[in-house]
Amino acid sequence: MKLLLVGCGNMGGALLAGWLDTGVSPGDVVGVDPAPAPAAAALGPDIVGSAKEIPAAFKPDMIIIAVKPQGIEDVVPAFSNLAAGAATLSIVAGTTIGKLSGLIGGSPAIVRAMPNTPAAIGRGISVLCANERTSATARETAGKLMSAVGEVAWVEDESLLDPVTAVSGSGPAYIFLLAECLAEAGVAAGLPGNLARQLARATVAGAGEMLHRTDTPAAALRENVTSPGGTTEAALGALMADDGMQPLLTEAIRRATERSRELAG
Ligand SMILES: NC(=O)c1ccc[n+]([C@@H]2O[C@H](COP(=O)([O-])OP(=O)(O)OC[C@H]3O[C@@H](n4cnc5c(N)ncnc54)[C@H](OP(=O)(O)O)[C@@H]3O)[C@@H](O)[C@H]2O)c1
């Protein structure tokens, strides 16, 4: 299995590290990036500066596009020849399978994936969608490549990638904001800033780790720390009120979904 990784920045570098950790040989990967992230450059595989420098004998089975969406029109056509004999896996946010197909030309096999930033520590979640030209083998390969940096789920309907982007793609930012707000609320309740930030950080990380380590539903974990008439119940009275967290998050996800649709054009 030969892999061509176009874009060796934060996400491309995380993928590359994950592949090597799961047994992919450095000799089976060629990277293309005029300015790879230092962490990616140090991993071992050859990284060339442009499509023209890819060794002629290197025929990839899968081309992974991990560049920024801006300027994608200039990047992808340079790989059209190689894409004719390979499947393409794109993690480029907001760039549809239809747009990628047009840029590659012909009838390419394309898998589009939406990962998120915890991929950098192998704890991301990626949602994948393939076009009808993609073989079962290529689907399986794409799933394996993305599972090197976390969990994988599939959708058949590409339009679902807009709410996916809103929930898990942008989602880590909401959780970081929760840690910020919790710390700020602690300060308002009289705690020193440093202690409030330490408590908020450890609490968000610890609660996230509990979710990670068990299949117990989030609602049950919440109920486990809520004694009748206690402090948690007092706080949840505000957070679970009709104007509490749920309507706020529903509105946030609605806006992000709408923005994702706008960006996809
Ligand atoms: N980070 C996330 O949470 C996340 C989540 C979902 C999807 N994504 C998607 O992942 C993609 C990559 O994001 P990122 O955060 O990894 O961005 P990044 O760190 O900027 O990485 C992109 C890399 O591609 C390089 N590049 C630019 N032009 C190129 C070309 N013509 N050929 C080859 N490489 C080229 C860039 O070099 P320069 O720095 O010199 O431009 C950079 O090293 C984006 O499309 C983003 O939408 C990211």
The ligand as a Tripos MOL2 file, in Angstrom:
@<TRIPOS>MOLECULE
LIG
   48    52     1     0     0
SMALL
NO_CHARGES

@<TRIPOS>ATOM
      1 N1         -7.1410   21.1530   12.2880 N.am      1 LIG1
      2 C1         -8.3810   20.6590   12.4110 C.2       1 LIG1
      3 O1         -8.9990   20.5480   13.4600 O.2       1 LIG1
      4 C2         -9.0800   20.1380   11.2080 C.ar      1 LIG1
      5 C3        -10.2990   19.4770   11.3520 C.ar      1 LIG1
      6 C4        -10.9270   18.9890   10.2180 C.ar      1 LIG1
      7 C5        -10.3620   19.1950    8.9780 C.ar      1 LIG1
      8 N2         -9.1800   19.8600    8.8920 N.ar      1 LIG1
      9 C6         -8.6450   20.1030    7.5750 C.3       1 LIG1
     10 O2         -7.3340   19.6090    7.4950 O.3       1 LIG1
     11 C7         -6.6520   20.3520    6.5040 C.3       1 LIG1
     12 C8         -5.2780   20.6660    7.0270 C.3       1 LIG1
     13 O3         -5.3800   21.4730    8.1970 O.3       1 LIG1
     14 P1         -4.1180   21.7330    9.0970 P.3       1 LIG1
     15 O4         -4.6150   22.3280   10.3630 O.co2     1 LIG1
     16 O5         -3.2630   20.5180    9.1330 O.co2     1 LIG1
     17 O6         -3.4020   22.8680    8.1990 O.3       1 LIG1
     18 P2         -1.8550   23.2210    8.1080 P.3       1 LIG1
     19 O7         -1.1760   22.9100    9.4090 O.co2     1 LIG1
     20 O8         -1.7460   24.6010    7.5660 O.co2     1 LIG1
     21 O9         -1.3000   22.1720    7.0600 O.3       1 LIG1
     22 C9         -1.4210   22.3020    5.6730 C.3       1 LIG1
     23 C10        -0.0350   22.0880    5.0760 C.3       1 LIG1
     24 O10        -0.1640   22.0540    3.6490 O.3       1 LIG1
     25 C11         0.9270   22.7880    3.1190 C.3       1 LIG1
     26 N3          0.7230   23.2030    1.7420 N.ar      1 LIG1
     27 C12         0.3340   24.4180    1.2540 C.ar      1 LIG1
     28 N4          0.2920   24.3980   -0.0910 N.ar      1 LIG1
     29 C13         0.6570   23.1570   -0.4800 C.ar      1 LIG1
     30 C14         0.8100   22.5100   -1.7390 C.ar      1 LIG1
     31 N5          0.5760   23.1640   -2.8950 N.pl3     1 LIG1
     32 N6          1.1870   21.2240   -1.7740 N.ar      1 LIG1
     33 C15         1.4150   20.5620   -0.6250 C.ar      1 LIG1
     34 N7          1.3130   21.1170    0.6030 N.ar      1 LIG1
     35 C16         0.9270   22.3890    0.6830 C.ar      1 LIG1
     36 C17         1.0550   23.9260    4.0840 C.3       1 LIG1
     37 O11         2.2640   24.6240    3.9120 O.3       1 LIG1
     38 P3          2.2810   26.2040    4.3100 P.3       1 LIG1
     39 O12         2.1930   26.2390    5.7940 O.co2     1 LIG1
     40 O13         3.5740   26.6820    3.7700 O.co2     1 LIG1
     41 O14         1.0810   26.8400    3.6520 O.co2     1 LIG1
     42 C18         0.9440   23.2050    5.4160 C.3       1 LIG1
     43 O15         2.1760   22.6490    5.8200 O.3       1 LIG1
     44 C19        -7.4750   21.6020    6.2220 C.3       1 LIG1
     45 O16        -8.0870   21.5050    4.9550 O.3       1 LIG1
     46 C20        -8.5290   21.5820    7.2830 C.3       1 LIG1
     47 O17        -9.7460   22.0720    6.7760 O.3       1 LIG1
     48 C21        -8.5170   20.3240    9.9600 C.ar      1 LIG1
@<TRIPOS>BOND
     1     1     2 1
     2     2     3 2
     3     2     4 1
     4     4     5 ar
     5     4    48 ar
     6     5     6 ar
     7     6     7 ar
     8     7     8 ar
     9     8     9 1
    10     8    48 ar
    11     9    10 1
    12     9    46 1
    13    10    11 1
    14    11    12 1
    15    11    44 1
    16    12    13 1
    17    13    14 1
    18    14    15 2
    19    14    16 1
    20    14    17 1
    21    17    18 1
    22    18    19 2
    23    18    20 1
    24    18    21 1
    25    21    22 1
    26    22    23 1
    27    23    24 1
    28    23    42 1
    29    24    25 1
    30    25    26 1
    31    25    36 1
    32    26    27 ar
    33    26    35 ar
    34    27    28 ar
    35    28    29 ar
    36    29    30 ar
    37    29    35 ar
    38    30    31 1
    39    30    32 ar
    40    32    33 ar
    41    33    34 ar
    42    34    35 ar
    43    36    37 1
    44    36    42 1
    45    37    38 1
    46    38    39 2
    47    38    40 1
    48    38    41 1
    49    42    43 1
    50    44    45 1
    51    44    46 1
    52    46    47 1
@<TRIPOS>SUBSTRUCTURE
     1 LIG1         1 GROUP 0 **** ****
